[in-house]
Amino acid sequence: MPQVRRKLKRRIEGGGLPRLLTFSCYKRMCLLEDDKLKEVFLRNLESVRSRYGLHVMAYVLMPNHVHLAVWLPSSVSISLVMNAVKRPVTGRALAYFREARPEVLDCLRVSNPDREESYRFWQAGGGHDRLLSSSEEIWNAIEYIHQNPVAAGLAEDEVDYVWSSARTYHGLKCFMFECDMCDVWKGV
């Protein structure tokens, strides 16, 4: 039987370019369906934005994954940002599950011979990272992000879903986190 080679994904580490980031909860479980954990994520995203000068052009928090359209300063690596965005959320989420929903911890346990007990909140790996190289790609990504809850049946209209930046783009107040609106030309 021929050996199947996996295509290795190369990540471009440097900042300075807009990107569409997608990362999923462990085993695509709906770990972000609890509003408390969505709030934890957005507070942490605000902290990362302040610390590293991250521009968050659009976002959506779905029950089992997150989409972010971001621009990083050229001095900041994407690995640093992803770690800063995801790691604190993991710690706070696991603490929350220990206290409020301990039955969830069994589903998050991973076997690791080097550690006594290990848990995951995010799916292993870096998630999906796509460079956005034109204003058309940026706006397509923003529209995709905002339509995600509608496509998933979580809202009838993108502005009805509070865990997204769509309201900002419609001139409405966001629930908890104001994005950095994209100011590149949208095209017709």
C-alpha positions in Angstrom: 0.0 0.0 0.0 1.5 3.4 -0.9 2.4 5.7 1.9 0.2 8.8 2.0 2.1 12.0 2.6 0.4 14.8 4.5 0.7 18.2 3.1 2.6 20.4 5.6 1.1 23.8 6.2 3.6 26.6 6.4 2.7 29.5 8.6 4.1 32.9 7.7 5.1 34.2 11.1 5.6 37.9 10.6 2.9 40.5 11.0 2.1 43.4 8.8 -0.5 41.6 6.7 -4.2 41.1 7.3 -5.3 37.5 8.1 -8.3 35.4 8.6 -7.8 33.1 11.6 -10.1 30.2 12.5 -9.6 27.9 15.5 -11.9 25.3 16.8 -12.9 23.9 20.2 -11.5 20.5 21.1 -13.2 17.8 18.9 -15.5 20.6 17.6 -17.5 20.4 20.8 -19.7 23.4 21.6 -17.6 24.6 24.5 -18.3 28.3 23.7 -22.1 27.9 23.9 -21.9 29.4 27.4 -22.0 33.2 27.4 -19.6 33.4 30.4 -16.9 31.7 28.3 -17.6 34.0 25.3 -17.1 37.0 27.7 -13.9 35.5 28.9 -12.7 35.2 25.3 -13.6 38.8 24.4 -12.0 40.2 27.5 -8.8 38.3 26.7 -9.0 39.4 23.1 -9.2 43.0 24.3 -6.1 42.4 26.4 -4.2 41.0 23.5 -5.2 43.8 21.3 -3.9 46.4 23.8 -0.7 44.5 24.6 0.4 43.8 21.0 -1.3 46.4 18.9 -3.5 43.9 17.2 -6.3 45.3 15.0 -9.4 43.1 15.1 -11.3 44.0 11.9 -14.0 41.4 12.4 -14.8 38.5 14.7 -17.5 35.9 15.5 -17.7 33.5 18.4 -19.6 30.4 17.4 -20.5 27.6 19.8 -17.6 25.4 18.6 -15.2 27.8 16.8 -13.9 31.3 16.4 -13.2 33.4 13.3 -11.0 36.6 13.5 -10.0 38.9 10.7 -6.9 40.7 12.1 -4.0 42.8 11.2 -0.8 42.4 13.3 2.0 44.9 13.5 5.1 43.7 11.5 7.0 43.2 14.7 4.6 40.7 16.2 4.5 37.0 15.2 1.2 35.2 14.6 2.3 32.3 16.9 2.7 34.8 19.8 -0.7 36.3 19.2 -2.4 32.9 18.8 -0.8 31.7 22.1 -1.8 34.9 23.9 -5.4 34.6 22.6 -6.0 31.0 23.3 -3.9 30.0 26.4 -5.6 32.2 29.0 -9.0 31.3 27.7 -8.1 27.6 28.2 -7.1 28.1 31.8 -10.2 30.1 32.7 -12.5 27.7 30.8 -11.1 24.7 32.6 -11.5 26.5 36.0 -15.1 27.3 35.0 -15.9 23.7 34.0 -14.3 22.4 37.3 -16.6 24.6 39.3 -19.8 24.8 37.2 -19.9 21.8 34.9 -17.4 19.1 36.0 -19.0 16.5 33.7 -17.5 18.4 30.8 -13.9 17.8 32.0 -14.1 14.1 31.2 -14.7 15.0 27.5 -11.7 17.3 27.5 -9.2 14.9 29.1 -6.3 13.8 26.8 -4.0 11.0 27.5 -0.4 12.2 28.0 2.1 9.8 29.6 4.3 12.7 30.7 1.6 14.4 32.7 -0.6 13.3 35.5 -3.8 14.9 34.0 -4.1 17.0 30.9 -7.1 18.7 29.3 -7.7 20.6 26.0 -10.1 23.4 25.3 -8.9 24.2 21.7 -8.3 21.6 19.0 -4.6 20.8 18.7 -2.6 22.7 16.0 -2.6 26.2 14.9 -6.0 26.4 13.4 -6.5 27.9 10.0 -4.5 31.0 9.0 -5.1 32.6 5.7 -3.3 35.8 4.4 -5.7 38.3 3.0 -3.8 39.9 0.2 -6.4 42.3 -1.3 -9.2 44.5 -0.1 -11.6 42.2 -1.9 -10.3 39.2 0.1 -10.5 41.3 3.3 -14.2 42.2 2.7 -15.1 38.7 1.6 -13.6 37.4 4.9 -15.5 40.0 7.0 -18.8 39.1 5.2 -18.1 35.4 5.7 -17.4 36.0 9.4 -20.6 38.0 9.8 -22.8 35.5 7.9 -21.5 32.5 9.9 -24.2 32.7 12.6 -26.9 33.1 9.9 -25.6 30.1 8.0 -25.6 28.0 11.2 -29.1 29.0 12.1 -28.2 30.9 15.2 -29.7 34.2 13.9 -32.0 35.3 11.2 -29.9 38.4 10.4 -26.2 39.0 11.1 -26.9 42.0 13.3 -29.1 39.8 15.6 -26.1 37.8 16.8 -24.4 39.7 19.6 -21.2 37.6 19.6 -20.0 39.2 16.4 -18.7 42.5 15.0 -21.5 42.7 12.4 -23.4 45.3 14.4 -20.4 47.7 14.2 -20.4 47.5 10.4 -24.1 48.4 10.5 -23.6 51.5 12.7 -25.0 49.8 15.8 -23.4 49.3 19.3 -21.7 46.0 19.8 -22.5 44.0 23.0 -19.1 43.9 24.6 -16.2 44.3 22.1 -15.9 47.0 19.5 -13.8 45.9 16.6 -11.4 48.1 14.6 -13.5 48.7 11.5 -11.8 47.9 8.3 -11.2 51.1 6.3 -9.9 49.6 3.1 -12.0 50.2 0.0 -14.9 47.7 -0.2 -15.5 47.7 -4.0 -18.8 47.4 -5.6 
